[in-house]
Structures are given as C-alpha cells and as structure tokens.
Amino acid sequence: TLFLDSQLNGEGIWKRRYQSILDHEKHLHRNGTRIIKFFLHISKEEQKKRFLQRIDDADKNWKFNEADLKEREFWKDYMNAYE
C-alpha cells in the first residue's frame, strides 16, 4: 500500500502536481514534441471480467495489482469526472 508523507497529502498538493505536469507539457510542446492523450474507456463489467482473468490465468497474474481493486471503488467518480 502506498501512503503519502503527511506533508505531501495536503489540499494544495494536487494543484501543484497538475501545474507541474502542465508546465512540463508546455516545455515539451515548445521544443517540438506533440503530446496526444487518450482515454481508453471500458465498461465496469469489462473491467471486472479482465480483473478476474488476471487472477484466474497464471500467464496474466503479473498484471493483477490489489490497488486496482481499491481504485475500482471510485469508478462512479471517474466516470463523472470524464463526463
């Protein structure tokens, strides 16, 4: 489990992080790099099916991460933000 240092877990940390990302992307763009972002949407049912395959199929076990299950709890929040 990943825990942020209490100094990094404040309200302003996300604004600063996003600003850093935007600044970096602007730097890349000014220097000729074009950034293309994709949002690959799959349904909650498809995601569940893939998680179960990762657990059941020994060749896919390496893809499974317990943190994904915790993140799945925020599915509705992610979809609301996307829309």
NUPADO-203941 format. One record per residue (C-alpha): y, x, z. Coordinates in steps of 0.001 Angstrom, whole numbers, plus 500000, padded with zeros to 6 digits. Layout:
BEGIN
YXZ;...
***
This chain:
BEGIN
500000500000500000;503455501244499101;506200500977501692;509785501974501055;511650504021503610;513886501656505598;516959503385504113;515745502515500630;514822498947501407;518322497553501703;520074494875499721;522034497329497576;519078499464496510;518129497231493581;521661497070492196;521871500863492358;518462501281490737;519267498880487901;522606500587487365;520840503959487178;518432502563484597;521288501123482531;523192504406482714;520120506318481562;519532503903478685;523176504240477606;522813508022477665;519687507831475516;521392505464473063;524462507698472741;522124510549471864;520265508717469118;517331507163470948;516829503477470261;515262501505473060;513141498484472279;511956496317475155;509078493887475012;507971491194477389;504291490571476838;503597487113478162;500135485895479056;499309482720480923;498388482744484581;494882481638483596;494525484513481108;495744486975483725;493154485665486192;490425485987483560;491431489604482890;491529490466486595;488036489068487053;486794491071484056;488247494205485603;486308493538488779;483062492454487106;482907495023484295;482235498556485572;483940500002482474;487144498156483384;487156498779487154;489664501592486748;492230499035485536;491999496981488724;494632497512491389;494817495497494609;498601495480494299;498215493306491193;496780490542493355;499801490667495653;502160490615492667;500337487580491304;501755485613494240;505169485986492587;504062484515489239;506357481487489507;509324483693490457;508696485979487466;508490483030485084;511689481508486499;513494484824486024;512137485123482477;513290481629481513;
***
